[in-house]
Amino acid sequence: MDCSDVKELLSAYHDDELPSDKRAAVAQHLEGCEPCAQELEGFRSLSAIAESLTHPEPPARLWQQLEEHLDVEPGKRADLPPSSPWLQWTRKPAVRFGLATAAAILIVVGALGYRTWLQHGDDTQFVSAFGQYVNEFQRDPDAAQQILLAKYQGRAVDAEQAIHAVGYRPAVAGGMPEGYAVDSTYVMQLPCCTCVQCVCTRADGTTIAIFEHDDEEPHWFGDRAVTEAACGGQQCRMVTLDNRLAATWQHGTRHITVVGARDKEEVGELVAWFDERR
């Protein structure tokens, strides 16, 4: 199955409408094809935006007022005399088409502005939630995890389920370096994208969390001071969390964010390990 075949099936794949054999073939193609995986993520992003939109009720008298205006006698609409130059001007076909086009543009611009406003609100709420998460993570990683799971429809998955959920093979699906044990893997519907998170335990019993997401998300750290440094051959953005670090860097076409790193050296080791297996 090539890219053209897969792209015709992506919408049905996203909506879980394909028979099992075709779904398996598409999933296999998506594992090794970044362009198709990115296009699938576009379907997911549009779906998330649509689900986040609200449908405000119109004012109670709106439809009644429209009906009243439509029922008035010709020549009396909007209290304008039949000979009104303005009314005659608006009746010209070209002008009417232009007014309709302008109205359509205003509706589209308004919808885009409304969507942007909603997205900004979602991002602001997530910055607050993620701030609570990283603060609690240092004291109680399990309690911190519940903050994100409760707010962003988090669900526990295995490696194969994660692949089907996000349309690509997450970096953590290949396991972790020696000295780290994977406790659990989650898929979450964050405002930015569908994100894969892996919670790991080190040999000494401490916890580190690793997120894989589509775009760089420096605003996740809120107003904390960000330091840029070279780690394992990649440029990383890091913030200090009392006695731990959070860091984010680009990994191929996506990004990885870790929470709970001991120091810059550990971040560098993780960067190098993931890059070797990319």
C-alpha positions as CSV (number, residue, x, y, z in Angstrom):
1,M,0.0,0.0,0.0
2,D,1.6,3.3,-1.1
3,C,1.0,6.9,0.1
4,S,-1.7,7.7,-2.4
5,D,-3.7,4.6,-1.3
6,V,-3.2,5.5,2.3
7,K,-4.2,9.1,2.0
8,E,-7.5,8.1,0.5
9,L,-8.2,6.0,3.5
10,L,-6.9,8.3,6.3
11,S,-10.3,9.9,7.0
12,A,-12.0,6.4,7.4
13,Y,-9.0,5.2,9.4
14,H,-9.3,8.2,11.8
15,D,-13.0,7.5,12.2
16,D,-12.4,3.7,12.7
17,E,-14.5,2.9,9.7
18,L,-12.1,0.5,7.9
19,P,-12.3,-3.3,7.9
20,S,-9.6,-4.9,10.1
21,D,-7.4,-5.9,7.2
22,K,-7.2,-2.5,5.6
23,R,-6.8,-0.8,9.0
24,A,-3.8,-3.1,9.7
25,A,-2.3,-2.2,6.3
26,V,-2.7,1.5,6.9
27,A,-1.3,1.3,10.4
28,Q,1.8,-0.6,9.1
29,H,2.3,2.1,6.4
30,L,2.0,4.9,9.0
31,E,4.8,3.4,11.1
32,G,7.3,4.1,8.4
33,C,5.9,7.1,6.6
34,E,6.2,10.5,8.4
35,P,4.3,12.5,5.7
36,C,1.2,10.2,6.0
37,A,1.5,10.2,9.8
38,Q,1.6,14.0,9.8
39,E,-1.5,14.1,7.6
40,L,-3.3,11.8,10.0
41,E,-2.4,14.0,12.9
42,G,-4.0,16.9,10.9
43,F,-7.3,14.9,11.0
44,R,-6.9,14.5,14.8
45,S,-6.1,18.2,15.3
46,L,-9.2,19.2,13.3
47,S,-11.3,16.7,15.2
48,A,-10.0,18.1,18.6
49,I,-10.8,21.7,17.5
50,A,-14.3,20.7,16.4
51,E,-15.0,18.9,19.7
52,S,-13.8,22.0,21.7
53,L,-16.2,24.4,19.9
54,T,-19.3,25.4,21.7
55,H,-22.7,26.2,20.1
56,P,-24.0,29.4,21.7
57,E,-27.8,29.8,21.6
58,P,-29.1,32.8,19.6
59,P,-30.9,35.6,21.5
60,A,-34.5,34.6,22.3
61,R,-36.1,37.1,19.9
62,L,-33.7,36.8,17.0
63,W,-35.8,34.4,14.8
64,Q,-39.0,36.3,15.6
65,Q,-37.4,39.6,14.6
66,L,-36.2,38.1,11.4
67,E,-39.6,36.8,10.6
68,E,-41.1,40.2,11.3
69,H,-38.7,41.9,8.8
70,L,-39.3,39.2,6.2
71,D,-43.1,39.6,6.5
72,V,-43.3,43.4,5.9
73,E,-44.7,44.7,2.6
74,P,-42.3,45.3,-0.3
75,G,-41.0,48.9,-0.2
76,K,-41.4,49.2,3.6
77,R,-38.5,47.0,4.6
78,A,-36.2,48.6,7.1
79,D,-38.4,51.8,6.9
80,L,-36.8,52.8,3.6
81,P,-38.9,54.3,0.8
82,P,-39.0,52.4,-2.5
83,S,-37.1,55.2,-4.2
84,S,-34.3,55.2,-1.7
85,P,-31.0,55.4,-3.7
86,W,-29.3,53.1,-1.2
87,L,-32.0,50.4,-1.5
88,Q,-31.9,50.6,-5.3
89,W,-28.1,50.4,-5.2
90,T,-28.1,47.3,-3.1
91,R,-30.5,45.6,-5.5
92,K,-28.0,45.6,-8.3
93,P,-26.8,42.0,-8.9
94,A,-23.1,42.8,-8.7
95,V,-23.6,44.8,-5.5
96,R,-25.7,42.0,-4.0
97,F,-23.0,39.5,-4.8
98,G,-20.3,41.7,-3.3
99,L,-22.3,42.2,-0.1
100,A,-22.9,38.4,0.1
101,T,-19.1,37.8,-0.4
102,A,-18.3,40.4,2.3
103,A,-20.7,38.8,4.7
104,A,-19.2,35.4,4.1
105,I,-15.7,36.7,4.7
106,L,-16.8,38.3,8.0
107,I,-18.3,35.0,9.1
108,V,-15.1,33.1,8.3
109,V,-12.9,35.7,9.9
110,G,-15.2,35.7,13.0
111,A,-15.1,31.9,13.2
112,L,-11.3,31.8,12.9
113,G,-11.0,34.5,15.6
114,Y,-13.4,32.6,17.8
115,R,-11.4,29.4,17.3
116,T,-8.1,31.2,18.0
117,W,-9.7,32.6,21.2
118,L,-10.8,29.1,22.3
119,Q,-7.4,27.7,21.5
120,H,-5.7,30.4,23.5
121,G,-8.0,29.6,26.4
122,D,-7.1,25.9,26.2
123,D,-3.4,26.6,26.1
124,T,-3.7,28.9,29.1
125,Q,-5.5,26.3,31.1
126,F,-2.9,23.7,30.1
127,V,0.0,25.8,31.2
128,S,-1.7,26.1,34.6
129,A,-2.4,22.3,34.7
130,F,1.1,21.4,33.6
131,G,2.5,23.8,36.2
132,Q,0.6,22.0,38.9
133,Y,1.8,18.7,37.4
134,V,5.5,19.5,37.5
135,N,5.2,21.0,41.0
136,E,3.5,17.9,42.4
137,F,5.8,15.6,40.4
138,Q,8.7,16.4,42.7
139,R,6.7,15.4,45.8
140,D,4.4,12.6,44.6
141,P,4.7,11.5,40.9
142,D,1.6,9.3,41.2
143,A,-0.5,12.2,42.4
144,A,0.9,14.4,39.7
145,Q,0.0,11.9,37.1
146,Q,-3.6,12.0,38.1
147,I,-3.8,15.7,37.4
148,L,-3.1,15.2,33.7
149,L,-5.0,12.0,33.3
150,A,-8.2,13.6,34.8
151,K,-8.0,16.7,32.7
152,Y,-6.9,15.3,29.3
153,Q,-8.6,12.0,28.8
154,G,-5.4,10.0,29.5
155,R,-5.6,6.3,29.0
156,A,-3.0,3.6,29.6
157,V,-1.8,1.8,26.5
158,D,0.9,-0.7,25.4
159,A,3.4,0.1,22.7
160,E,1.2,-1.3,19.9
161,Q,-1.9,0.6,21.1
162,A,0.1,3.8,21.2
163,I,1.1,3.4,17.6
164,H,-2.5,3.0,16.5
165,A,-3.5,6.0,18.6
166,V,-1.0,8.5,17.3
167,G,-0.2,7.1,13.8
168,Y,3.5,6.7,14.4
169,R,5.9,4.6,16.5
170,P,6.7,6.6,19.6
171,A,10.4,6.8,20.6
172,V,9.6,5.1,24.0
173,A,8.0,2.1,22.2
174,G,11.5,0.7,21.8
175,G,12.1,0.6,25.5
176,M,14.4,2.6,27.7
177,P,18.2,2.6,28.4
178,E,19.7,0.3,31.0
179,G,18.9,1.5,34.5
180,Y,15.3,2.6,33.5
181,A,12.2,0.5,33.7
182,V,9.0,1.5,31.9
183,D,6.2,1.6,34.5
184,S,3.3,2.8,32.2
185,T,2.6,4.4,28.9
186,Y,-0.3,6.8,28.3
187,V,-1.9,8.6,25.3
188,M,-3.4,12.0,26.2
189,Q,-5.4,14.5,24.1
190,L,-3.6,17.7,24.9
191,P,-4.6,21.1,23.4
192,C,-1.6,21.0,21.1
193,C,-1.9,17.4,19.9
194,T,-2.3,13.8,20.8
195,C,0.7,13.1,23.1
196,V,2.4,9.9,24.2
197,Q,3.8,9.9,27.8
198,C,6.0,7.2,29.3
199,V,6.5,7.0,33.1
200,C,9.8,5.3,34.1
201,T,11.5,4.2,37.3
202,R,15.3,4.4,37.7
203,A,17.3,1.8,39.5
204,D,17.2,3.9,42.7
205,G,13.4,4.0,42.7
206,T,13.0,7.6,41.5
207,T,10.7,8.5,38.7
208,I,11.1,10.4,35.4
209,A,8.3,11.2,32.8
210,I,8.9,11.4,29.1
211,F,6.4,13.1,26.6
212,E,6.5,12.8,22.9
213,H,4.6,15.5,20.9
214,D,4.4,17.0,17.5
215,D,5.4,20.7,18.0
216,E,7.8,22.5,20.3
217,E,5.8,23.6,23.4
218,P,8.1,26.0,25.4
219,H,5.0,27.6,27.0
220,W,4.4,24.3,28.9
221,F,7.0,25.7,31.4
222,G,4.9,28.8,32.0
223,D,6.9,31.8,33.3
224,R,9.8,29.7,34.6
225,A,13.3,30.8,33.5
226,V,14.4,28.8,30.5
227,T,18.1,27.9,29.8
228,E,19.3,26.7,26.4
229,A,22.2,24.3,26.3
230,A,23.7,21.6,24.0
231,C,22.8,18.2,25.4
232,G,23.9,15.0,23.6
233,G,24.4,16.8,20.3
234,Q,21.0,18.6,20.4
235,Q,19.9,22.0,21.5
236,C,17.7,21.7,24.6
237,R,15.5,24.1,26.6
238,M,15.7,23.4,30.3
239,V,14.1,24.7,33.4
240,T,15.0,24.1,37.1
241,L,12.4,22.4,39.3
242,D,13.9,22.7,42.8
243,N,16.2,19.6,42.8
244,R,15.2,18.3,39.4
245,L,15.1,19.5,35.7
246,A,12.5,19.6,33.0
247,A,13.9,19.7,29.4
248,T,12.6,19.6,25.8
249,W,14.3,19.0,22.5
250,Q,13.6,18.1,18.9
251,H,13.6,14.4,18.0
252,G,13.3,13.9,14.2
253,T,10.0,15.5,13.2
254,R,8.6,15.6,16.7
255,H,9.8,16.8,20.2
256,I,10.5,15.1,23.5
257,T,10.0,16.6,26.9
258,V,11.2,15.1,30.1
259,V,10.2,16.0,33.6
260,G,12.2,14.9,36.6
261,A,15.7,14.7,35.1
262,R,18.5,14.7,37.7
263,D,20.8,17.1,35.9
264,K,22.0,18.2,32.5
265,E,24.2,15.1,32.1
266,E,21.2,12.8,32.4
267,V,19.3,14.9,29.8
268,G,22.3,14.6,27.5
269,E,22.4,10.8,27.9
270,L,18.7,10.5,27.1
271,V,19.1,12.7,24.0
272,A,22.0,10.6,22.7
273,W,20.2,7.3,23.4
274,F,17.0,8.3,21.6
275,D,18.9,9.7,18.7
276,E,20.9,6.5,18.2
277,R,17.6,4.6,17.9
278,R,15.8,7.1,15.7
